[in-house]
Amino acid sequence: MAVNLDKEAYYRRIKRLYSNWKKGEDEFGKVDAIVVSVGVDEEIVYAKSTAIQTWLFGYELTDTIMVFCDTKIIFLASKKKVDFLKQVAMTKGNENANGVPPITLLTREKNESNKANFDKMIEAIRGSKEGKTVGIFSKDKFPGDYMKSWNDTITAEGLEKVDISAVVAYAMAVKEDGELSLMKKAAAITSEVYSKFFKERVMEIVDADEKVRHSKLAESVEKAIEEKKYLGGADPSTVEMCYPPIIQSGGNYSLKFSVVSDKNHMHFGAITCAMGIRYKSYCSNLVRTLMVDPPQEMQDNYNFLLQVEEELLKHLKHGVKISEAYNAVQEYVKKEKSDLVAKLTKNLGFAMGIEFREGSLVVNSKNQYKLKKGMVLSVSLGFADLVNKDGKKDEQKKYALFIGDTIQINEEDAATILTPVKKKIKNVGIFLKNDDEDDDEEDGDDAEELLGKGARSAALLADRTRNEMTAEEKRRAHQKELANHLNEEAKRRLTERQGDQQIQKARKSNVSYKNVSQMPREKDIREMKIFIDKKYETVVMPVFGIATPFHIATIKNISMSVEGDYTYLRINFYVPGSSLGRQEGNIFPNPDATFVKEITYRASNLKTPGDPSVPSTNLQNAFRIIKEVQKRYKTREAEEKEKEGIVKQDSLVINLNRSNPKLKDLYIRPNIAQKRMQGSVEAHTNGFRFTSVRGDKVDILYNNIKHAIFQPCDGEMIIVLHFHLKNAIMFGKRRHTDVQFYTEVGEITTDLGKHQHMHDRDDLYAEQMEREMRHKLKSAFKNFIEKVETLTKEELEFEDAHRLPPFVVTLDEVELVHFERVQFHLKNFDVVIVYKDYNKKVTMINAVPVNSLDPIKEWLNSCDIKYTEGVQSLNWTKIMKTIVDDPEGFFEQGGWSFLDPEGEGSGAEEDSESEMEDETFNPSADDEEEEQEEDSDEDYSSDTEDSSKIIFFYICTVRWRHCGPVARFPFNLKMLETK
């Protein structure tokens, strides 16, 4: 394995394990050998077997058996794991130089029962001390034949099994300095996620009076640990949740870590939250209770709970029995508030480390283990089933209080809290100031510290919400009007077009030979060998002794294999039912005919006397040549397919006047060839012509330009002219509807002449030269645009596109815009643009930042564009096909109203699926592949891949010839990718 093992840590810890074993205390005194076997089970998150592996080696080693004997250690593992373990097995000089028994490494056999290896390990166990008992971890039961075979071997030998989970856990409980550092880091990350994300999110929910489910809020916490800003500089790949966050409110509480967040909406009363984060395999835990407008009795009980935790921490110190600390807390509660003894949690915490919860070191009345300096515990205590006398509804009548921290045991002082998140009543109480409380200064002072937001935001809540709702209601009313108009207009438009369906072009039938005279008369054909006719792209094969031609288009794929003394060539053909391509479908001239699905030929690899070559040579040559012909045929077909639908353009009328507007030393995108080449753009009578230094020409006619976008070099190192075309043109063997001409500051020369090369000897001089160069480039491009306008007698207005490649959509062509994956816990959503031409594929823009949602809605509403939103992704391919197949039925059932949410407001959205969610609208993998395989007209060559990751989305209202004003989003949408 290409990873390093901390040998020093291994030696220290294996010595500690053997030292405790030799003392013979508790279960250690009953065992003659220790067996640790780890199988494969992804469902097992925590296990003592994997924990001890991580403790010793820093990694989990699946399908590995470890046997610790009195005088030797044996590891049985795969070859890669054995190579990894050699780092501690091979020692210099004396094998026992490190103070631990020598290690024997056994390599696991894959295809056998490992009986020989098992016998060696059993022999070692028999030779260790009395050889009668083995220490195991009884709760760890891994599935699989390998583990079963080993356990059966131990049972068959009559070895007595003793559970040593508790004593091993006690040996591992005291943490080294390195382990403590990891656990402190885990605790710090937990505190950051709670304070900066969860607490703030709850405040937002309360302020906005949102209805949010416990489960959804828990999911958002899990998502938060993927962001570095909450991790205190830690690598996200090293951070994971110890368990799914547990959020409870509204009278349903279970103060345990084995429960999960339910799907009930969060109630604004007592809100308990438990979360634990694992950093580099070491765990931490934090529990807090947030309270919204808590009554005085709730506050008193909470303050008492804080006192109980302080009392517990006083007794948790080195040398104290765990049960003594627990009993001291019980006595304290009886003395101060005896009525709450029955309400107190049964356990007050547990030891933790690589495993989240150590079952043998639980803080309860029975545990006789003594605490040691360096142990780390998760203390968690609370009061359950408390009654709120002021509660009127069921969810208000019962509440619970729950707090917990990760702590470190010290020698003399009280335990140290590693999760120092404030938990006083002023830090966890959310007091919403009412109108009659404005004069209460004391409450106001306290409230200012609450949740980092304070009562100031709460005091403004009502007024702010009223203003927002007023604007939202106006927008909804306008959208409702647009929806009615949209369905009526779409129904009328589709009804008029009914019957004008395009006839699918039949797939041409490829014929090898039109008459017998074209059939080749080669020697290989007479000798019943496979022959490839490159001229007619045909493979002639012997079938039942008859030379039979098959056109290369009928061959789906071929494969060749060598087995023993024979070579096999397998040829698969297209038949009805197999895919001929996503666009063509399965179209055969005579689908009822008899088809050959596959043919397999076999030839010997042995050369017989008298033969000039090995018989299998013919199959090998056939395989190679068929591949070549197939590649050539598919390339030509792809080129022809690219040319399909290309509208023939008018010829460019060359203006021989030397004063034509012209820009020199530009690049074109997409590239004409693999390498980008410089060239010049010249405006003629009815269009532009780009001529590369190699002589390649690309013509763009004025009447084919739909949108023109100009990007100046303000704050950029590139200046661009972008043309979005009405009809695609062919160059570089592909069709394109977007063409760009660009130059780079400091590299390209315009017709104004060569500029002086910038250098950085003098920063001020370099900056001045760069400013001058930018000014010259902008002047040259604008001068070119003005001359073209004069030449064509048209008004052109170019809009700044800012980034490449810009994505252009005409508003007049847009039917509606739908927002997908709009959920409070997601930071991004997707935009789907549906066109008035329902046969046109919808456009999807992925990963739009959620803070852009409201501005986009406002802008679309101002442009009279209908928009909708939903929480799930829809299968737009099937939706559009359903509409096109039966437009009347679609609009009779309500048309686009199926996209509208079932209810208004954030609380109306339910987890249950909407009525429209059926198989028709569920996305499928096949359709996703289909969408991804189709080439986008906006695609650029590979040299723009980096820049295409940042796409700015523009929607233009009208065509290029009347391009003013050009409407676009008044903000930047970063990190977008179009499907």
CORRA-V676257 format. One record per residue. OMEGA is omega in whole degrees, -180 to 180 (none if undefined). Layout:
<<OMEGA> <OMEGA>>
This chain:
<<-175> <178> <-178> <-180> <178> <-175> <-179> <179> <179> <-177> <179> <-173> <178> <175> <180> <179> <-179> <179> <178> <180> <-177> <176> <176> <-179> <177> <-175> <180> <-179> <-177> <-172> <178> <178> <180> <-179> <176> <-179> <-178> <176> <-180> <175> <-177> <-179> <180> <-180> <-179> <177> <-179> <-179> <180> <179> <-179> <174> <179> <180> <-177> <-170> <-176> <-178> <172> <-179> <-179> <-180> <-179> <178> <178> <178> <178> <179> <-176> <-174> <179> <176> <-179> <174> <175> <-176> <177> <-175> <-179> <-179> <176> <177> <178> <-177> <178> <-180> <178> <-179> <-176> <180> <-179> <176> <-179> <-180> <-178> <-174> <-177> <177> <178> <179> <179> <-176> <173> <-179> <177> <180> <-178> <177> <-175> <-170> <-180> <-176> <-178> <-178> <-179> <179> <179> <180> <179> <-180> <177> <179> <179> <179> <179> <-178> <-179> <-177> <-179> <175> <-178> <-175> <176> <176> <-179> <172> <-169> <-177> <-178> <180> <-179> <180> <175> <-179> <-177> <179> <-180> <-180> <-180> <179> <178> <179> <179> <180> <-178> <180> <179> <179> <179> <-178> <179> <180> <-178> <-178> <-175> <-176> <177> <178> <180> <178> <-179> <-170> <179> <-174> <173> <-178> <179> <178> <179> <179> <179> <-179> <176> <178> <178> <179> <179> <179> <178> <179> <-180> <-179> <179> <-173> <-172> <180> <-172> <-177> <179> <-179> <178> <179> <178> <-179> <-180> <-180> <-176> <-179> <-180> <172> <-176> <-180> <177> <-177> <180> <178> <177> <178> <-179> <177> <178> <177> <-175> <-178> <175> <-178> <-175> <-175> <178> <-170> <177> <178> <-179> <177> <-178> <-179> <180> <-175> <176> <178> <174> <180> <178> <-179> <-178> <-180> <-176> <176> <173> <174> <179> <-177> <170> <-172> <178> <179> <179> <-179> <178> <178> <-179> <-176> <177> <177> <180> <-180> <-177> <176> <174> <-177> <179> <179> <175> <178> <178> <-178> <-178> <-180> <-179> <174> <-179> <-168> <172> <-178> <180> <177> <177> <175> <175> <-176> <179> <-178> <-178> <175> <-174> <-179> <177> <179> <180> <179> <180> <178> <178> <178> <176> <178> <179> <179> <177> <178> <179> <-178> <178> <-175> <179> <-180> <-175> <175> <-179> <175> <-178> <-179> <179> <178> <180> <-178> <179> <178> <179> <-180> <-180> <-180> <178> <-177> <-173> <-179> <-174> <-178> <-179> <-180> <-179> <-178> <-176> <179> <-175> <177> <-177> <178> <-178> <176> <-180> <180> <175> <171> <-178> <-176> <177> <-174> <-179> <-180> <179> <180> <177> <-173> <-174> <-171> <-176> <178> <178> <177> <179> <178> <180> <175> <176> <-178> <167> <176> <-180> <-178> <-178> <175> <-180> <175> <175> <-176> <175> <-176> <-179> <-177> <180> <179> <-177> <-177> <179> <-172> <-179> <176> <178> <177> <-172> <176> <180> <-179> <170> <-175> <177> <-178> <178> <-175> <-177> <-177> <175> <-177> <179> <178> <-180> <177> <-173> <177> <-177> <-177> <174> <-175> <-179> <-180> <-178> <179> <178> <-178> <179> <-175> <177> <-178> <-177> <-179> <-175> <-176> <-177> <-174> <-176> <178> <-178> <-179> <179> <-173> <-176> <-178> <-170> <173> <176> <-179> <177> <-177> <-179> <178> <-179> <-179> <180> <-172> <-174> <-177> <-179> <-179> <179> <-179> <-179> <-178> <179> <179> <-180> <-180> <177> <-179> <180> <180> <179> <180> <178> <176> <179> <-180> <179> <180> <-178> <-178> <-180> <-179> <-179> <179> <179> <-178> <-179> <179> <179> <-178> <-175> <-179> <180> <-178> <-180> <178> <-178> <-179> <-178> <180> <-176> <179> <-179> <179> <-179> <-177> <-180> <176> <-174> <-176> <180> <-179> <-179> <-180> <-176> <-179> <-179> <-180> <179> <-179> <178> <174> <177> <-179> <-180> <178> <-175> <-178> <-178> <178> <-175> <174> <179> <-176> <174> <178> <-176> <177> <-180> <177> <-174> <-180> <174> <177> <-176> <180> <-179> <-177> <-180> <176> <179> <177> <-180> <179> <178> <179> <179> <-177> <-176> <173> <-179> <175> <-179> <-179> <177> <-177> <171> <178> <176> <-177> <176> <-175> <173> <-175> <-174> <-176> <-175> <-176> <-178> <-178> <178> <178> <-179> <-175> <-180> <-179> <178> <-176> <172> <-178> <179> <177> <177> <177> <179> <178> <-177> <175> <-177> <-179> <178> <-180> <178> <179> <-179> <-179> <178> <-178> <-176> <180> <-180> <180> <180> <178> <180> <179> <-178> <-176> <178> <178> <-180> <-179> <177> <-179> <-179> <-180> <-179> <177> <-180> <178> <179> <179> <179> <179> <177> <-177> <180> <178> <178> <178> <-179> <-177> <172> <177> <179> <178> <-176> <175> <-175> <179> <-177> <-179> <179> <174> <-174> <173> <-177> <174> <176> <171> <176> <176> <4> <-178> <175> <179> <-179> <177> <176> <-178> <177> <177> <-180> <177> <-179> <179> <179> <-172> <-175> <178> <177> <170> <173> <180> <-180> <179> <179> <179> <177> <-178> <175> <-178> <176> <-178> <-179> <-176> <177> <-179> <-179> <179> <175> <-177> <179> <176> <176> <-177> <175> <-179> <-179> <176> <-177> <177> <-165> <163> <-178> <178> <174> <-169> <175> <-180> <-177> <174> <-178> <164> <-175> <179> <177> <178> <-175> <174> <177> <-180> <180> <171> <-174> <175> <-176> <-180> <178> <-178> <-171> <178> <175> <-179> <176> <178> <-180> <177> <-179> <-177> <-179> <175> <-175> <174> <179> <-176> <-179> <180> <179> <179> <180> <180> <179> <178> <179> <-179> <178> <-180> <180> <-180> <179> <180> <-179> <-179> <-179> <176> <178> <-179> <180> <179> <179> <179> <179> <-178> <-176> <-178> <178> <175> <178> <172> <-179> <180> <-179> <-179> <172> <-179> <-177> <-11> <176> <-179> <-169> <176> <178> <-177> <-179> <-178> <-175> <176> <178> <178> <-179> <178> <-180> <179> <177> <-180> <-171> <-175> <178> <-178> <180> <173> <-178> <178> <177> <180> <179> <-176> <178> <173> <-174> <176> <180> <-179> <180> <178> <180> <175> <-173> <169> <173> <180> <-174> <179> <176> <-174> <-178> <176> <179> <179> <-179> <-179> <178> <180> <179> <179> <-180> <176> <178> <175> <177> <178> <179> <-176> <-175> <176> <-177> <178> <-173> <177> <-179> <179> <-178> <178> <178> <-179> <-177> <-179> <-177> <-178> <-179> <179> <180> <-177> <174> <180> <176> <178> <-175> <-180> <-180> <179> <-179> <178> <-178> <-180> <-179> <178> <-177> <-179> <-175> <-175> <-178> <178> <179> <-173> <180> <-177> <-177> <-177> <175> <-175> <-177> <-172> <177> <-180> <178> <-179> <-179> <-178> <178> <177> <-179> <-179> <-177> <-177> <-179> <-179> <177> <178> <-178> <-178> <177> <-178> <-170> <-177> <178> <-176> <-178> <-178> <-177> <177> <177> <-176> <176> <-168> <-179> <174> <-179> <-175> <-173> <-176> <-172> <-174> <176> <-165> <-179> <-9> <176> <-179> <177> <176> <-178> <179> <-177> <176> <-174> <175> <178> <174> <180> <176> <none>>
